[in-house]
Amino acid sequence: MIDQRTAPYAALILRLALGLMFVAHGALKLFVFTPAGTVGYFASLGLPAIFAYFTIAAELGGGVLLLLGVATRPVALALIPLLIGAGVLGHGGNGWVFSNQGGGWEYPAFLVVAALVQVLLGDGAAALKPVGYKKG
């Protein structure tokens, strides 16, 4: 049985971890790989350049929204296809273990599950709520 006293804090910890991970990956693409480098990598996968820009924006914007606890469920749900794409297109050919050359698909697969759990749990504690927000 779920302990109703601690469940909101569990959701908070997961939300903060996911949010920080997305911000870190978006910042990596923006400041280290650069947008041009990210576009080049996406092109090597056969993806249009716009997908690279969308991914950077989604990781940074979605990560910040998760950190703040704004629209947690829809944001986490919207980021799942991005994680599936990373797992299949970016790491799918590298095997299971993420420590393999180029990183395997184990980490993106875990993040898909973590994001799905966040969708099911919701905001958790210390989330910003819009005016008129009713907990559902």
C-alpha positions in Angstrom: 0.0 0.0 0.0 1.2 3.5 -0.8 2.1 5.7 2.2 0.1 8.8 1.5 2.4 10.9 3.7 5.5 10.2 1.7 4.2 9.6 -1.8 4.1 13.4 -2.7 7.8 13.5 -1.8 8.6 10.5 -3.9 6.9 12.2 -6.9 8.9 15.4 -6.1 12.2 13.6 -6.1 11.4 11.8 -9.4 10.2 15.1 -10.9 13.4 16.9 -9.9 15.7 14.1 -11.1 13.9 14.0 -14.5 13.8 17.8 -14.8 17.5 18.1 -14.0 18.4 15.3 -16.5 16.4 17.0 -19.3 18.0 20.4 -18.6 21.5 18.9 -18.5 21.0 17.1 -21.8 19.5 20.1 -23.4 22.4 22.3 -22.1 24.9 19.7 -23.4 23.4 20.0 -26.9 23.3 23.8 -26.7 26.6 24.6 -25.1 28.9 21.6 -25.7 27.8 20.0 -28.9 26.4 23.3 -30.1 23.2 23.5 -32.2 25.2 23.1 -35.4 26.9 19.9 -34.0 23.5 18.6 -32.8 22.0 19.2 -36.3 25.0 17.4 -37.8 24.4 14.4 -35.5 20.7 14.3 -36.2 21.5 14.5 -40.0 23.8 11.5 -39.6 20.8 9.6 -38.3 18.7 10.7 -41.3 16.6 13.2 -39.3 15.8 16.8 -40.5 17.6 19.7 -38.8 14.4 20.9 -37.2 14.3 17.8 -35.0 17.6 18.9 -33.4 16.3 22.3 -32.6 13.0 20.8 -31.3 14.9 18.4 -29.1 17.0 21.1 -27.6 14.0 23.2 -26.9 11.9 20.3 -25.5 14.7 19.1 -23.2 15.4 22.6 -21.8 11.8 23.8 -21.7 10.4 20.5 -20.5 13.1 20.1 -17.9 12.4 23.5 -16.5 8.7 22.9 -16.3 9.3 19.6 -14.5 11.7 21.3 -12.1 9.0 23.8 -11.3 6.2 21.3 -11.2 4.2 23.0 -13.9 1.9 20.7 -16.0 4.0 17.8 -14.8 1.8 15.0 -16.3 1.4 16.4 -19.8 5.1 17.5 -19.9 6.4 14.1 -18.8 4.0 12.4 -21.3 5.1 14.7 -24.2 8.8 14.0 -23.5 8.4 10.2 -23.7 8.5 10.1 -27.6 11.7 12.1 -27.4 13.2 9.5 -25.1 12.0 6.6 -27.3 13.6 8.4 -30.3 16.9 8.7 -28.4 16.7 5.0 -27.5 15.8 3.7 -30.9 17.6 6.1 -33.3 20.4 7.4 -31.2 21.4 4.4 -29.1 19.5 1.4 -30.6 22.3 0.0 -32.6 24.8 0.2 -29.7 23.4 -2.7 -27.7 21.7 -2.8 -24.3 24.4 -1.5 -21.9 24.8 2.3 -21.8 28.5 1.9 -21.2 29.0 0.4 -24.7 30.6 2.6 -27.3 28.2 5.3 -28.2 25.9 4.4 -25.3 23.4 1.6 -25.4 19.7 1.9 -25.1 19.4 0.9 -21.4 19.4 4.5 -20.1 16.8 5.9 -22.5 14.6 2.9 -21.8 14.9 3.5 -18.1 14.0 7.2 -18.6 10.9 6.2 -20.6 9.7 4.2 -17.6 10.6 6.9 -15.1 8.7 9.5 -17.2 5.7 7.2 -17.4 5.8 6.8 -13.6 5.9 10.6 -13.3 2.8 10.8 -15.5 1.0 8.3 -13.2 2.2 10.0 -9.9 1.6 13.6 -11.0 3.2 16.7 -9.5 4.1 15.7 -6.0 5.1 18.2 -3.4 6.3 21.7 -4.0 4.8 22.1 -7.4 3.7 25.4 -8.9 0.0 25.4 -9.6 -1.8 27.7 -12.0 -4.6 29.9 -10.6 -7.8 27.8 -10.6 -5.9 24.5 -10.8 -7.8 21.6 -9.3 -6.0 18.5 -8.3 -7.3 15.6 -10.4 
